[in-house]
Amino acid sequence: MKQIKIAMLGASLEQNGGIATVEKLIIKHVSSDIEIEHITSHDEGSIIHRIKVFTKSFSLLAWRLLTQKTDIIHLHISDGGSILRKALLALMAFTFRKPVLIHTHGAEFHITYAKLPKWIQQIFSFLFSHCGAFIVLSKAWKDYYVENLGLDEQQVVILPNPTELPYEVPVRSNREKVKIGFFGRVGERKGTFDLIKAFANLPPALKNSAELIIAGDGDLEKARVLVSHLGLTNHVNFLGWIDSQKRDELLAYVDIFALPSYNEGFPMALLEAMGWALPAIVTPIGGIPELITQKKNGLLVNPGDIQQLSDAIECLIEDETLRISLGVAARQTVAPFDIKTYCARLDDIYSSIIEIKPGSKLYPGIAG
């Protein structure tokens, strides 16, 4: 079988965040029948730096297309400026008659898209509807793209983010102090400040028997000021951004995972936490309700409801049996999301679209 050559464009592999994590997992575990060259189309930094990175990616892709070194263009798209960047790259791929796979991750794509003028929305809708396949992270997101961008249902593939399941997880019984872990970018969207306020609402005795650990970059200064203002300096530990090894050590160390976000796609941090058999306190947004069932494998709270969030934390601190049972069920839930299963599905998608030409409107065997 001829090896399929993929040009994958997305966030820098050195960048923090879920998209880079997914890219690295795919590159690490993809079939030997697939050859992937990753091209960085976005990196953190100044506007000038970002323009240079994108210009270079545009040139590198053009060269690969000119020299016939690519069979499929795999574009990872978020929200904000990512929409325009990937639309330009897709347009170039169409010019060379190469099939394009759009892989969406943006938790706030719907917000960005709604603010665009109608004529620009129509351009994006036209470009995206002519891709060979369009990967989304959940059924809720599939419904959104089909309804709002006019995509063909057969074109849109539901492929939730993958995770690497650890072979074994720690025993979390008889804990002297219950540790609550937050993993992600510190800020309003992820609900970090709500989490700090909810922790502050705990009764003094429970507060003294628990610790809140915040791992991530973002608006750390605002978070530290809030912690100081609420008198939580001795109860909250900020780690900043951590690498994958430290992340796994922390996932084995904490007892509860909390991510009270306002907008999400299909959060990698939640998948990783569930894989480590952690009970999760999350909000029913994005693809999360398709993953978490209330009191079966986690707890759901409404975004911005600090008292409800505080009550959920209090419940899990006090009830060790519930903590452990939710964690066990969580690990069982994410077993199908193992990276090996994911890559087998992705291989099928690549094979299905390799002969699709832009504008054909045929998407055989890839709906999901």
Buried (B, 14 or more C-beta within 10 A) or exposed (E): EEEBBBBBBBBBBEBBBBBBBBBBBBBEBBBEEBBBBBBBBBBBEEEEEBEEBBEEBBEBBBEBBEEEEBBBBBBBBBBEEBBBBBBBBBBBBBEBEBBBBBBBBBBBBBEBBEEBEEEBBEEBBEBBBBBBBBBBBBBBBBEBBBEBBEBEEBBBBBBBBBBBBBEEBEEBEEBEEBBBBBBBBBBBBBBBBBBBBBBBBBEEEBBEBBBBBBBBBBBBEBBBEBBEEBEBEEBBBBBEBBEEEEBBEBBBEBBBBBBBBBBBBBBBBBBBBBBBBBBBBBBBBBBBBBBBEEEEBBBBBEBEBBEBBBBBBBBBBEEBEBBBBBBBBBBEBBEEBBBEEBBEBBBBBBBBBBEBEBEEEBBEEBBB
